[in-house]
Amino acid sequence: GYKVLPKKVTILSTGEEIKCELVNQSLRFHNLPKEAPDKICGVTVLKMEFDDVPQYARASHYPQINYGSNLE
């Protein structure tokens, strides 16, 4: 789970900025296009820019693999 919100998120192929919020260590993206910009592969790559190295907690919502702890 992410602990820090990216300062900027864009679609790599178009440069279109995507709004993002941090909810319970998960990134929630808004204003995504209805169709993938890549008409051939249907794959969209998001570019996330952070002020510093992103902080995260591995498997934060899975207490069964964190010795019973939920790392929220």
RAKA-V63448 format. One record per pair of residues at least 12 apart in sequence whose C-alpha atoms are under 7 Angstrom apart, sorted by the first residue. I is the first residue (numbers start at 1). J is the second residue. Records with the same first field share a line. If there is no record, write none. Layout:
I->J + J
This chain:
1->25 + 26 + 56 + 57 + 58 + 59 + 60
2->25 + 26 + 55 + 56 + 57
3->25 + 55 + 56
4->54 + 55
5->21 + 22
6->48 + 49 + 50
7->49 + 50 + 51
8->48 + 49
9->46 + 47 + 48 + 49
10->46 + 47 + 48
11->45 + 46 + 47
12->45 + 46 + 47
18->30 + 31 + 32
19->31
24->72
25->72
57->71
60->72
